[in-house]
Amino acid sequence: MEERDEIESLKSRILKLREDFKQYRERVKKNEERCKEGTKHEFIKKLLDTLDALDRVGDFEADGCKVVEKTSENIRKNMEMIREELLNSFGIECIAPTPGSKFDDIKHTAIELIEKSDLEDDVIIKVVRKGYSLNDKVIRPAEVVISKGGYHKPEVASKGTLQKILELIFKKKMRELELRELKLVEKELKLKKDFDEVDEDIKKNDDKKSELDRREKELGGYAEEIMQGFMAKEEELDAREKELENKAVGIEEEGKKMSAMAYELEVKRKGMESKSYEINAKIAELSELMKTESGLRGSIEELRNEIGGLGDRKIELNEYFKEIEENIKNNDLRKEELEKNIKSLEEKTEELGVREKTISERVSALEKKRIDLIADIALKKRK
């Protein structure tokens, strides 16, 4: 029973180790995928400023000199190619809704609300800043200006009343929108100033093109460096995955060895069980023989008691014979009868002696058989 329990314990441990290792592999795989996605998302978030800068350069329009316009067009095309390569290399999708399309609260963020009587509610009027998504997951929603349609004011008095009601209800919200509008205006003025400065620099100095080319190369080198770092990280993760797979193979080999050991123990256990059955059968047979021997010993004791009683009776008869011998001379018939009785008693005594001898021989044979069985059991236990 102890060996069987040990075998079952080993089997349960093997199954538990396999299940734990399977869960460990799945957990490591999920962690690595989560780590890859997290690293990629963080990198793309940092890359968004660069993409916005490329969009601003692409949206710049030069007026006046045809040479400047041609140079600006070439720069715009180069920036657009760099931007497209960055997006395609990382699988980034641009969220750039067209004016007139419907507002989507998942992909878009409304930063301004403009009343337009000729448009429906939540129609995009202008895209302030583009958004981006990765694997259908929005990294940054697009910032848009949307409409509030169906608003007519036939009378000045009703307009003022409604305006007051709206101001009372949405005072705080309108204040926030005004502040955001002021910030956007300031940002727009700043961007316009920057574009004017860039335009002035282009008009005054043709070397600005080489500076832009240098910045383009720097951006390309920066993207290449980040890509190489990402690839190195991916190779490191692949190597770690292979190492874990090798460990898994080692654990599986160990499990096979343990299964083989368990099978050998099971075979030994079955062999010992068969030997145990044989020993139990021998013990049962020996128990029956001992019971038979005990019965025979009882019979021998009874015979001995009976023989002892006969001996006492014989003594009494001898004494009686002496008395008879004194009277035998007077009665011959009585003498013959007594001699017959004596002869009968002697024959019975002889018969009892023979029975005693036979029983003694049987007891000796049973004793010898019992000793042989005990020796046989001891020999099998040693094996």
N, C-alpha and C positions, 0 to 999 in steps of 0.2 A: 504493500500500500504506500509506503514512503517513497519508493522509486516511481510509482505511478504519479503521485502528487508532485514529485520533482520534475517529471517529464511534462506534466500539464503546466507547471509553473514556467518552465523554459519556453514552451510553446506560446503561452500568453505573453511572456516578455518579448519574444521575437515579433509577434504580431503588433505589440505596442510600439516597439522600436521602429518597425516599418511604417506604422501610421504616423508616429511623431516625425520621422524623417520626411514623409510625404508632405505633411503640413508645413514643416520647416522649408522645404523646397518651394512650395507655393507662396509662403510668406516672404521668402527672399526674393522670389521673382516679382511679386507685387511691389515690394519695397524698391527694387531696382527700377521697375517701370515708373513708380511714383516719383523716384528720385530723378529719373531722366526727364519726365514731364515737368517736374518742378524746376529743374535746371534750365530746361528749354523755355519755360514761361518767363522765368526771371530774366534770362538773356533777351527774350523778345521785348519784355517791358522796357529794358534799358535801350533797346534798339529803336523804340518808338520815337524818341526825340530825334534820332538821326533821320528816320523816315519823314518826320514832320519838317525837318530842315530841308530835305530833298524836295518835299512838296512845295515849300515856300519858294525854293529856287526855281522849280518848274512853273509856278504860277506868276513869276516875275515877268512883266511886259515892258519892253523898252520902246520908247518913242523917239522919233527923230532920225538919227543917222542909220542908214541901211546897213553899214558895216557892223554897227553895234547890234542891230536887230538880228543880222545873220549870226553873229557871234553868240548872242543870247539864245537863238534857236538851237545852235549846235550844243551849247551848254545844257539847255533844257532837255534835248534828246539824250545826251550822255547821262544826265541825272536820272531820267526816266528809265534808261536801261539798267543803271545801277540799282535803282529801286525795285524794278521787276525781278532782277537776279536775286536780290536779297529775299524778296517775298517767296519766289519759287524754290530757292534752296532750302528754306525752313518750312515750307508748306503753309505760309501765312496767307490768309484771305483778307482782302481789303473790304471794309464796309463803307461804301460811298454811295448813298442813296441819291437818286436823281430828284431835282425839284419837281413837285407835283405828285410824288409817290406818297403812299400812306405811312404814317408814323408807326413804328414798331418799338414798344417799350422795352423789349429785350435787347435789340441791336442799336437803338437810338436813345439819346438823352436830349431832352428839350431844354435849351438854355434861354430861350426867348419865345414869347407868345405875341403874335401880331394879328390884329383884327382885320379880316378880309371878308367883305360881304359876298364877293364873287367866288369864294372857295368854301369847301366843307370844313368841318372841324378836323384837327390833327392831320393836316396836309403839310408836307415838308416844303418850305419856301426856299430855304438856303442851307447849305452844308458849311458849318463853320470849321469843323475839324473832322477828318476822316477817322473811322474806327477800324479795328483789326480783330480777327478771330483765328483760332488754331484748333483744328480737329473739331469744328462745330461748337467750340467753346469761346465765348466772347472775352477777349483780353481787355479791350477798351471800346466802349460803345461810341458811335459817331455822334458828335455834338451838332445839333440842327436847330433851326428856327422854324416853328410850326405856326399854323394859322388857327384863328378862331373865327369861323364863318357864320353867316346868317344873322348878322347884327345890323339893324337899320334904326336910324334915329330921325323920325319925321319932325319932331318938335324939339326946340331948344330947351324948353322947361323940363320935359320928360328926360332928356339927355342928362341935364344937370342932376336931377333927382336920382336917376339910375347910377350916375357916376358917384354920387355921394354914398349911395347904398353899397356899391362895390368897394369904395374906399374904406367904409366902415368894416365891411366883412373881410376884405382882403388887404387891409392896410399894411400889415407886416409883410405879406407876400409881395405886394406891389413895391414896397420899399426894397426888399431883397432883389427884385427884378430890376429896379432902377439902378441899384448899386452894381449889379452884374452888367447892366447895359453900359454904365459909366466905365467899368473896367474893360469891357470889350472895345469901347470907343478909344480909351487910352491905349489899349493894345494895338488897335488898328492904326492909330496915329503913329505909334512907335514903329510898327511894321512899315508904314508908309515912309517914315523918316529913314528907316534902315534901307528901304528899297531906293529912296532918293539918293542916299549916300552911295549905295552900290552903283546906281546909274551914273552918278557924278564921277565915281572912281573909274568906271569903264570908259566914260568919255575922255577923261583926262589921262588915263594910263592904259596902254594896251597890254602891259605886263599882268593885268588882273586875270587874264585868261590863263596864263601859266600858273598863277596862284590857285585858281580854281581846279586846274588839272592836278596840281600837287595835292590839294585837298581830296580830290577824287581818288588819287592813288592811295592816300592815307586811309580813306574810308574802305577802299578795297582791301588794303593790307590788314586793317583792323578786323574786317569781316573774315578774311582768310585765317588770321590768327585765332579768332574765336572759334571758327569752324574746326581748325586743327586741334584746339583744346578740347572741343566737344568730341571729336573723333577719338582722341587719346583716351578721354574718359569712357567712351563707349567700348574701346578695345580693352580697357582695364576691367570694365564690368563683364565683358565676354570672357576674359581670362578667369575672372572669379567664378563665373558660372560654370566653366569647364572644370575648375578645381572642385567645385561642389558636386558636379556630376561624377568626377573620379572618386570622391569620398562616398557618394551614393553607391557606386559600383563595389567599392570595398565593403561597405556595410551589407550589400546584397550577398557578396561572397561569404561574409561571416555568417549571415543568416542561413545560407545553404549548408555551411559546415555544421552549424548548430542543429539544423533540421536532420542532417545525416547522423549526428550524435544522438539526437532524440529517437531516430528510427532504430539505431543499434540498441539503445537502452530499452526500447519497446520490445525488440526481439528477445533480449536477455530476460526481460520481465516475463514474457510469455513462456520461455524455457523454464524459468524458476517456478512459474505457476504450475506447469505440467509436472515438474519434479515434486512440488508441494502436494499435488493431487495424489501422486504415487505414494508419497510418504504417509499422507493421511489415510490412504487405503490400507497400507501395511499396518499402520497403528490401529485402525479399526479391526483388521484381521487378528492382530496380536491381542486386542482387547477381548475379542470373542474367544480366542484360545485360552486367555487367562480366566475368563468366566467358566469355560468348560473345565479347565484345570481345577478351579475352585470347587465346581460341582463334584468332580471325581475325588478330590481330597475329602469332601464331606462324606461321599459314599465309602471311601476307605476307612474313615473314622467310625462310621456306623458298623462296617464289617468287623473292624477291630473290636468294637464294643460287643458285637454279637459273638465273636470268637472268644472274647474274655468271659462272656456269660456262659458259653458252652464249656469252657474250661472249668468254671466253677461247678457247673452241673456235672461234668465228668468226675470231679472230686467227690461230689455228693454221691454219684453213682458207684464210684469205687468203694466208698464207705458202705453204701447200700449193698454192693456185691459181697463185701466181707460178711455182712449180716446174712446175706442169702447163702453164702458158702457154708455157713454154719448150719443152715437149714436145708442145704441142697441134697444132703443125704436122704432127707425125708421126702423130698418132692422133686423127682427128675423132670417132670413136665414143666415145672416152674423154672428150672434151670435152663432148659432149652429156650424157653421164651425170653428169659433174661439175656442169654447169649445173642439171640437175634437182635434184641434192642441195642446191645452193646455194639454189635457189628454195624447196625444201621447208624448209630451215633459216630462210629469211627469213619464210615464212608462219608457222612455229612461233613465231618471235620476235615477229611482229605479234600472234599469238594470246595469247602471254604478256603482252604490253603491255596488251591489252584486259582480260585477267583482273586484272592489277594495278590498272588504273583502276577496275574494278568493285569490287574489294575495298576500295580507298581510299575510294570513295563510301560503301560500307556502313559503314566505320569512322567516317567523318565523321557519318553519320546516327545511329549508335549514340552517339557522343560528345555530339551535340546532345540526344538523348533523355535521356542520363545527367544533363546539366546542367539540363534542364527538371525532372527528378524531384527533384534536390537542391534546386532553388528551391522546388518545391511543398512538400517536407517542411519546409523552413525556414519557409515562410509558415504552415503548419498549426501548427507549434510556437509561433510567436509568438501565434497566436490562442488 
